[in-house]
């Protein structure tokens, strides 16, 4: 697992919650 993937997933999840 790469940090970029984690960051992208986190940002995507945050955007979905918004």
Secondary structure, DSSP 8 states (H G I E B T S, - for coil): --HHHHHHHHHHHHHHH-
